[in-house]
Amino acid sequence: MMGVEMKIRVEHKSLVDFKCDLLAVNVFEGEKKLDGAAAAADRALGGLVSRLVRSGEITGKLGETTLFHLGAGRAKKVVIVGLGKRDKFDLEAVRTAASAVIKKAREVRAKIVASIVHGASCGCLDQRDSAKALVEGSVLGVYKFPGYAKEKETPDFQIRELVLIDSDAKKIKPFSAGAKLGLIIAEAENHARDLVNEPSNKMTPTAFAKLAQHIAKINGLKFVSLDPKREGMEALWAVAKGSSEPPRLVALEYRGNPRSKEKIALIGKGITFDSGGISLKSPKRMDEMKSDMAGAAAVLGTMSLLADLKPKKNVIGVIPLTENMPSGHATKPGDVVGSLSGYTIEVTNTDAEGRMILADAITYAKKRGATKLIDVATLTGGCITALGDAATGIMGNDQALLDRIIEVGNRCGQRLWQLPIYDEYKNALKSAIADIKNTSGTGKASPSSGASFLAKFVGETPWAHLDIAGTAFLDKARGYLPEGATGVPVRTLIEFLVS
């Protein structure tokens, strides 16, 4: 697993006096006049920056970087990073700009990188939030899964230190608080990325359960690991029995408010490899189905932070873990299986397995006293068709809960878009021989159909369902998001719990 080796610190220093390999300052798009740190850098470069801004060679577009080598001064190099248009500038722009800087730093092999805090320096954004976003963008932007290659074309370069600097002593305290929070959240999200990027022969249900137990132990969380078959979780077992890998259901519990009866359940889909079962998937890109446990990784990453952040809430993380494989023991289309809730399920498609294991996990969470449910799952390809990789689909039965998660997600740069759960979708899941079918068989509105299935097991408990099929794993890197696992939605879940 990757650990962040880059140290973060905050310094009360003058830009011109700080010694570093690379200094980052910024400009807004469309603004010809330089001020603050950019003006200071311009003076050190004999007016070159302002001339390039006026000529349009430096545009200020978000994430654009321009590198200068200094002949004298404390900083060896200066990078000018674009912040985009001022009227669209927000915390997500801070993350994007910070990521662009840190990638440029790695490219030029800068060991010590100093940066002004974008947004806070110009008074556009809250000081603590700006520092937090800058550190998040930097730590997430420098992420790279180490892999298993013995020989590498280019050795990975490690930036030793990122220093946030400002000459105003009053800003140092909020900057320090924001930087500390941003670091631990980004590290947790990077850890979730590691779990998803791991090959499925390494990250098995057993391996994941052992890791969860270790994380629970070092964070003082109550932990249980259950055999689904023995516990009567027939829906989970129906998915698991085609594999030679034993399934588990693990739960980690944090008690931040023992006097309260309120308990939030975070439930993460943990299919460590999804072949589709008897309803076999196409071979094309099946290797990416190691990522079908991204929901489980996000929940584990979130639970790992609670002991440090100490929210005054009670939280239980419930993670059902299994492979979905075809074999002579596998569940077949047309089979009818039970569930922990007592409801029977007609399995019309074994590739609709995520909702099966979540059904038992939801019931288990309710039995453990959950008063609010949030499940996270790479549930449907249809969500990718609907929203691509630009937003997570969100559905549920409690509008206030959905609105709050959407608001927090937007603030974190992890957008969510609400999709409906109409009666028509529920009616399409009616079975002639069981309480419910696991698919409608129509191929229509699959994200809403999947959520409608889960709603049967949720009942009246306030609930939100996050379909991260499109956002959990990317084909191509974008900003601070790498190719492969993104760690979505760790930041959203953490902000929801601590805010």
C-alpha positions in Angstrom: 0.0 0.0 0.0 1.1 3.5 -0.8 1.9 5.9 2.1 2.2 9.7 1.5 5.9 10.6 2.0 5.4 14.3 1.3 5.4 16.3 4.5 3.1 19.3 4.9 3.8 22.4 6.9 2.8 26.0 7.2 5.3 28.9 7.5 4.9 32.6 8.4 7.4 33.8 5.8 7.9 36.4 3.1 7.8 35.0 -0.4 11.1 36.6 -1.4 12.8 35.2 1.7 11.7 31.6 1.5 14.2 29.1 0.2 12.7 26.3 -1.9 13.1 24.4 -5.2 9.8 25.6 -6.6 7.5 28.5 -5.6 3.9 28.5 -6.8 1.9 31.7 -7.3 -1.2 32.3 -9.4 -3.1 34.4 -11.8 -6.8 34.6 -12.7 -8.0 34.1 -16.3 -8.6 37.3 -18.2 -7.0 39.6 -15.6 -4.0 41.6 -17.0 -3.0 43.3 -13.7 -0.9 41.2 -11.3 -1.1 41.6 -7.6 0.2 40.0 -4.4 2.5 37.0 -4.9 2.3 37.1 -8.7 3.4 40.7 -8.7 6.3 39.8 -6.4 7.3 37.0 -8.8 7.0 39.4 -11.7 9.4 41.8 -10.1 11.9 39.1 -9.5 11.7 38.2 -13.2 12.1 41.7 -14.4 8.5 42.1 -15.5 8.5 39.0 -17.7 5.3 37.5 -16.1 3.3 40.7 -16.8 4.5 40.9 -20.3 3.4 37.2 -21.0 0.1 37.9 -19.3 -0.6 40.9 -21.5 0.5 39.0 -24.7 -1.8 36.1 -23.8 1.0 33.6 -23.5 -0.1 33.1 -19.9 -3.9 32.9 -20.0 -4.7 32.0 -16.4 -6.9 29.1 -17.5 -7.6 26.7 -14.6 -4.7 24.3 -14.1 -2.4 25.9 -16.8 1.2 26.1 -15.5 4.1 28.2 -16.7 7.6 27.6 -15.3 10.4 30.1 -14.8 14.0 29.6 -13.7 15.3 32.2 -11.4 18.9 33.4 -11.8 18.9 34.8 -8.3 16.8 34.7 -5.1 15.8 32.1 -2.6 13.5 30.1 -4.9 15.2 28.2 -7.7 12.1 28.1 -9.9 8.7 29.8 -10.0 5.5 28.3 -11.4 2.6 30.5 -12.3 -0.7 28.5 -12.1 -4.0 29.5 -13.6 -7.0 29.8 -11.3 -9.6 30.2 -14.1 -12.2 33.0 -14.0 -12.6 34.8 -10.7 -16.4 34.6 -10.8 -16.2 30.8 -11.1 -13.4 30.3 -8.6 -14.2 27.9 -5.7 -12.6 25.2 -3.6 -12.6 22.7 -6.4 -10.6 25.2 -8.5 -8.1 25.3 -5.5 -7.7 21.5 -5.6 -7.3 21.5 -9.4 -4.7 24.3 -9.3 -2.8 22.6 -6.5 -2.7 19.3 -8.3 -1.3 21.0 -11.4 1.5 22.6 -9.3 2.4 19.4 -7.6 2.5 17.5 -10.9 4.8 20.2 -12.3 7.0 19.9 -9.2 7.3 16.2 -9.7 8.2 16.8 -13.4 11.0 19.2 -12.6 12.1 17.1 -9.6 11.6 19.7 -7.0 12.1 18.3 -3.5 10.8 21.3 -1.5 7.7 23.1 -2.9 6.3 26.3 -1.5 2.9 27.7 -2.4 0.7 30.6 -1.4 -2.8 29.5 -0.4 -4.9 30.0 -3.5 -8.2 31.7 -2.6 -7.3 32.8 0.9 -4.6 35.1 -0.2 -7.0 37.1 -2.4 -9.8 37.0 0.1 -12.1 35.0 -2.2 -12.5 32.0 0.1 -12.4 30.9 3.7 -8.8 30.6 4.9 -9.1 27.2 6.6 -11.1 25.7 3.8 -8.7 27.1 1.2 -5.7 25.5 2.9 -7.6 22.2 3.3 -8.5 22.2 -0.4 -4.9 23.0 -1.4 -3.5 20.1 0.6 -6.2 17.8 -0.7 -5.5 18.7 -4.3 -1.7 18.3 -3.7 -1.8 15.0 -1.9 -4.4 13.5 -4.2 -2.7 14.9 -7.2 0.7 13.3 -6.4 -0.9 9.8 -5.9 0.5 6.9 -7.9 -0.3 3.2 -7.3 3.1 1.5 -6.9 2.1 -1.7 -8.6 4.2 -4.9 -8.7 6.7 -4.3 -11.5 10.2 -5.2 -10.5 11.7 -3.0 -13.2 10.4 0.5 -13.8 11.2 2.7 -16.8 11.5 5.8 -14.6 11.9 5.6 -10.8 9.2 7.5 -9.0 10.3 10.9 -7.7 9.1 11.8 -4.2 8.5 15.4 -3.3 9.9 15.8 0.2 7.9 18.7 1.5 5.0 21.1 0.6 5.1 24.4 2.5 2.2 26.8 2.7 3.5 30.3 3.2 2.1 33.7 4.0 3.5 36.9 5.4 0.3 37.5 7.5 0.7 35.9 10.9 -3.1 35.9 11.5 -3.6 33.4 8.7 -1.2 30.8 10.0 -3.6 29.3 12.6 -6.5 28.7 10.2 -4.0 27.5 7.5 -2.5 25.0 9.9 -5.9 23.6 10.9 -7.0 23.3 7.3 -3.8 21.7 6.2 -3.9 19.1 9.0 -7.5 18.2 8.1 -6.8 18.1 4.4 -3.8 15.8 4.8 -5.6 13.1 6.8 -8.7 13.1 4.6 -6.6 13.0 1.4 -4.5 10.2 2.8 -7.6 8.2 3.6 -8.9 8.7 0.1 -5.6 7.6 -1.4 -5.7 4.5 0.8 -9.2 3.8 -0.6 -7.6 4.2 -4.1 -4.9 1.6 -3.2 -7.5 -0.9 -2.1 -9.5 -0.6 -5.4 -6.3 -0.7 -7.6 -5.1 -3.8 -5.9 -5.4 -7.0 -8.1 -8.3 -9.2 -7.1 -6.0 -12.1 -6.3 -4.3 -9.8 -3.7 -7.4 -8.1 -2.3 -9.6 -11.1 -1.6 -12.6 -11.0 0.8 -10.3 -12.6 3.4 -7.5 -10.1 2.9 -10.0 -7.1 3.0 -11.6 -8.5 6.2 -8.1 -8.8 7.9 -7.2 -5.2 6.9 -10.6 -4.0 8.3 -9.8 -5.8 11.5 -6.4 -4.1 11.7 -7.9 -0.7 11.0 -10.5 -1.2 13.7 -7.9 -2.3 16.2 -5.6 0.7 15.8 -8.6 3.1 15.8 -10.3 1.6 18.8 -13.4 0.6 16.8 -15.7 -2.3 17.7 -15.2 -5.0 15.1 -17.1 -8.1 14.0 -16.5 -10.5 11.1 -19.3 -12.9 10.2 -19.8 -16.0 8.0 -22.8 -15.0 5.9 -24.0 -18.6 5.4 -23.9 -19.3 9.1 -25.7 -16.0 9.9 -28.6 -16.7 7.5 -27.6 -14.1 4.9 -28.9 -16.1 2.1 -28.8 -13.3 -0.5 -25.1 -12.7 0.1 -24.4 -16.4 0.2 -26.3 -16.9 -3.1 -23.7 -14.6 -4.8 -20.7 -16.0 -2.9 -21.2 -19.8 -3.4 -19.9 -19.9 -7.0 -16.5 -18.8 -5.7 -13.8 -20.8 -3.9 -13.0 -17.6 -1.9 -15.0 -17.6 1.4 -17.2 -14.5 1.9 -17.4 -12.3 4.9 -19.5 -9.5 6.3 -17.5 -7.2 8.5 -18.7 -4.3 10.6 -16.7 -1.5 12.3 -18.5 0.7 14.9 -17.6 4.1 16.2 -19.4 5.6 19.2 -19.0 9.3 19.2 -22.2 10.1 21.2 -23.0 7.1 23.5 -26.0 9.0 25.0 -27.7 9.1 21.6 -29.8 6.4 20.1 -29.1 7.7 16.6 -26.8 5.6 14.5 -25.7 6.2 10.9 -24.8 3.1 8.9 -22.4 3.4 6.0 -22.8 0.3 3.8 -20.2 -0.4 1.1 -20.6 -3.0 -1.7 -17.6 -5.3 -1.5 -17.5 -7.5 -4.6 -13.7 -8.0 -4.9 -14.1 -9.4 -8.4 -17.3 -9.5 -10.5 -17.3 -11.9 -13.4 -21.1 -11.6 -13.6 -21.5 -15.2 -12.4 -23.5 -17.5 -14.7 -24.8 -14.3 -16.5 -21.2 -13.9 -17.6 -19.9 -10.4 -18.5 -18.2 -9.7 -21.8 -14.4 -10.3 -21.6 -13.7 -6.7 -22.7 -12.3 -4.8 -19.7 -13.4 -7.5 -17.3 -10.1 -6.9 -15.6 -11.5 -3.6 -14.3 -14.0 -5.6 -12.3 -11.5 -5.7 -9.4 -12.9 -2.3 -8.8 -16.4 -3.6 -7.8 -15.4 -3.2 -4.2 -14.9 0.6 -4.4 -17.9 1.2 -2.2 -16.4 -1.0 0.5 -13.0 0.8 0.1 -14.7 4.1 0.6 -16.5 3.0 3.7 -13.4 1.5 5.2 -11.4 4.7 4.4 -14.1 6.8 6.1 -14.3 4.7 9.2 -10.5 4.8 9.5 -10.7 8.6 10.1 -13.4 8.8 12.8 -11.2 8.2 15.8 -9.0 11.2 14.7 -11.8 13.5 13.7 -14.1 12.6 16.7 -17.5 13.6 15.3 -20.3 13.6 17.9 -22.1 10.8 16.0 -22.5 7.1 16.2 -21.5 5.4 13.0 -21.4 1.7 11.9 -19.6 0.7 8.7 -21.1 -2.5 7.3 -19.1 -4.2 4.4 -20.3 -7.4 2.7 -17.4 -9.1 0.9 -17.4 -11.8 -1.8 -16.4 -12.6 -5.3 -19.1 -13.3 -8.0 -17.9 -16.3 -10.0 -19.4 -18.9 -12.3 -19.1 -22.6 -11.3 -21.1 -25.7 -10.7 -22.1 -24.3 -7.3 -23.1 -20.9 -8.6 -26.6 -19.5 -8.3 -28.4 -19.8 -11.7 -30.9 -17.4 -13.4 -34.3 -18.4 -12.3 -33.3 -19.6 -8.8 -35.2 -18.3 -5.8 -33.2 -17.5 -2.7 -34.0 -16.1 0.8 -32.4 -13.2 2.6 -31.7 -12.1 6.2 -34.9 -10.0 6.1 -37.0 -13.0 5.3 -38.0 -11.7 1.9 -37.5 -14.1 -1.0 -35.7 -13.1 -4.2 -36.1 -14.5 -7.7 -32.7 -14.2 -9.4 -33.3 -13.2 -13.0 -29.7 -12.1 -13.6 -26.7 -13.2 -11.6 -24.8 -10.0 -12.7 -27.2 -8.0 -10.6 -25.3 -9.3 -7.6 -24.4 -6.0 -5.8 -28.0 -5.3 -4.7 -28.2 -8.9 -3.4 -25.3 -8.5 -1.0 -26.4 -5.0 0.0 -29.9 -6.3 0.8 -28.5 -8.5 3.6 -26.0 -5.8 4.7 -28.9 -3.2 5.0 -31.0 -5.7 7.0 -27.9 -6.4 9.3 -27.4 -2.6 9.8 -31.0 -2.2 10.8 -30.7 -5.1 13.3 -27.6 -3.4 14.7 -29.8 -0.3 15.4 -29.1 1.9 12.4 -31.5 4.9 12.3 -30.1 6.2 9.0 -28.6 4.3 6.1 -26.2 5.4 3.4 -25.0 2.8 0.9 -22.2 3.2 -1.6 -21.9 0.9 -4.5 -20.6 0.5 -8.1 -24.1 -0.8 -8.8 -25.1 -0.3 -12.4 -23.6 0.3 -15.8 -26.7 2.3 -16.5 -25.4 5.0 -14.1 -22.4 5.3 -16.4 -24.7 5.7 -19.4 -26.7 8.3 -17.6 -24.1 10.4 -15.9 -20.7 9.3 -17.3 -17.8 9.8 -14.9 -18.9 13.4 -14.1 -21.3 12.7 -11.2 -22.4 10.0 -8.8 -26.1 9.0 -9.0 -28.0 9.4 -5.7 -31.4 8.1 -4.8 -33.3 7.4 -1.6 -36.4 8.0 0.5 -35.5 11.0 2.6 -35.2 14.3 0.7 -33.5 16.2 3.5 -30.8 13.5 3.7 -30.3 13.5 -0.1 -30.1 17.3 -0.3 -27.5 17.4 2.5 -25.3 14.8 0.9 -25.6 16.5 -2.5 -24.7 19.9 -0.9 -21.6 18.4 0.9 -20.6 16.5 -2.3 -20.6 19.6 -4.4 -18.5 21.4 -1.8 -16.0 18.5 -1.9 -15.8 18.5 -5.6 -17.6 15.1 -5.8 -20.8 16.0 -7.6 -24.0 14.0 -7.2 -27.2 14.0 -9.3 -30.5 12.7 -8.0 -32.4 10.1 -10.0 -36.0 9.0 -9.2 -37.5 5.9 -7.6 -40.9 5.8 -9.2 -43.6 3.2 -8.5 -43.2 2.0 -12.1 -39.7 0.8 -11.3 -40.9 -1.0 -8.2 -43.8 -2.6 -10.0 -41.4 -3.9 -12.7 -39.6 -6.0 -9.9 -42.7 -7.9 -8.9 -42.2 -11.7 -9.2 -44.8 -14.4 -9.8 -42.9 -16.8 -7.5 -41.0 -14.7 -4.9 -41.3 -11.4 -3.0 -39.2 -9.6 -5.5 -37.0 -10.1 -8.6 -33.5 -8.8 -8.6 -33.9 -7.2 -12.1 -36.9 -5.9 -14.1 -35.6 -7.7 -17.2 -36.4 -4.6 -19.3 -32.9 -3.1 -19.4 -34.5 0.3 -18.7 -33.6 2.8 -15.9 -31.2 0.4 -14.3 -29.9 2.8 -11.6 -33.4 3.5 -10.4 -34.4 -0.2 -10.8 -31.4 -1.2 -8.6 -32.4 1.4 -6.0 -36.0 0.2 -6.1 -34.8 -3.3 -5.2 -32.9 -2.0 -2.2 -35.8 0.1 -1.1 -37.7 -3.2 -0.4 -35.2 -4.0 2.3 -34.7 -0.4 3.6 -38.4 0.0 4.5 -39.1 3.3 6.2 -35.6 3.9 7.6 -34.2 7.2 6.2 -31.8 6.2 3.4 -29.6 7.4 0.6 -28.1 5.2 -2.1 -25.0 6.4 -4.0 -24.3 4.7 -7.3 -20.6 5.3 -7.9 -20.2 3.1 -11.0 -19.1 6.0 -13.2 -17.0 8.0 -10.7 -15.1 5.3 -8.8 -12.7 4.3 -11.6 -11.6 6.5 -14.5 -10.3 5.6 -18.0 -8.2 8.7 -18.1 -6.6 11.0 -15.5 -8.3 14.3 -14.9 -7.0 17.1 -12.6 -6.2 15.5 -9.3 -8.1 12.3 -10.2 -5.8 9.6 -11.5 -6.4 6.9 -14.1 -7.9 4.0 -12.2 -9.4 4.3 -8.7 -10.5 7.8 -7.6 -11.4 7.1 -3.9 -14.9 8.6 -4.4 -16.8 9.4 -2.1 -14.5 9.4 1.0 -14.3 13.2 1.2 -18.1 13.5 0.9 -18.8 10.9 3.6 -16.3 12.4 6.0 -17.6 16.0 5.5 -21.2 14.7 6.0 -20.2 13.1 9.3 -18.1 15.9 10.7 -20.1 19.0 9.5 
